Amino acid sequence: AQSVTQLDSQVPVFEEAPVELRCNYSSSVSVYLFWYVQYPNQGLQLLLKYLSGSTLVKGINGFEAEFNKSQTSFHLRKPSVHISDTAEYFCAVNTNFGNEKLTFGTGTRLTIIP
Amino acid sequence: KAGVTQTPRYLIKTRGQQVTLSCSPISGHRSVSWYQQTPGQGLQFLFEYFSETQRNKGNFPGRFSGRQFSNSRSEMNVSTLELGDSALYLCASSLAGIGTDTQYFGPGTRLTVL
């Protein structure tokens, strides 16, 4: 069975500072990995995804993530955050065969401090 | 292109009643998936429909059911409502499914069960 752990439920960061949101997964098979963002009162929006190839994935709004197979991690990073990045961030995993479904982490609420 | 729309946006029901939620996907998308979001359990996958057939299913009781029409619009039904069914219900659409495709989420329907 696949699972996703987001270790930090809340992360406060000063504006223009860097941020890393952590995500670890467990799966016995190959995985596809995703980061989604949910702004207040909205649905989720894809930030980036890892399917194969380069382990460093670049997404929208200046975010990037690195797939680390040995550590089963897919941490999200941004070198300089803005007020507009205030949102909840979800890591998700999908196995590439079998009963496909997106399994989400519990989310990390990113708060930007002016 | 219009995004994913969900109706109604808010619903209040009482225990024992049933409810039907609607989701209209992005034009051309054949996959519609449904998720339940609660503060305690986070985002949980309910099921996915593709070309009018349920393709994948999460771990929810049979009270939760769905269907998809020939125009790809989907409905989700919950019978015999329980207090624990109070949640934000999100649907997402994609071209080919939840394997590798980007999921485009609607704003959700907030269901309150009294």
Interface residues (C-beta under 8 A of the other chain):
Chain A: Y32 Y36 N41 Q42 G43 L44 Q45 L46 K49 L51 F90 A92 N94 N96 N99 E100 K101 L102 T103 F104 G105 T106 G107
Chain B: V4 S33 Y35 G42 L43 Q44 F45 E48 R55 N56 K57 G58 L90 A92 G97 I98 G99 T100 T102 Q103 Y104 F105 G106 P107 G108
